Amino acid sequence: MAQGIHFTGAYAPIALPGLVPGGWYLGFACKRCRQHFAVLNDPSDGAPLELSGSASFTTACPNCDVQSEYSTADLVQFQAAQGGPSSTA
């Protein structure tokens, strides 16, 4: 059975500054450059995770600096392919 996180409210998270290659994260694929960036460490360390709720997230991509609004449905669970603030994973 998958663990889950339910998000409600409005958030303005800041992208995590340094991803660790092989580390698991929750974040977004930038609407402009499509690079993945993390806003949270993945508490399940890659295990199946159900993300739900009606939250909104306004944040800037650390790769292209474009600020966008995302929903809970836009959250992705990913494993970083390389270090730095964004990943091709």
Summary of the structure (lengths in Angstrom):
residues: 89
radius of gyration: 12.1
end to end distance: 24.9
largest distance: 37.2
contacts: 269
relative contact order: 0.35
helix: 3%
strand: 45%
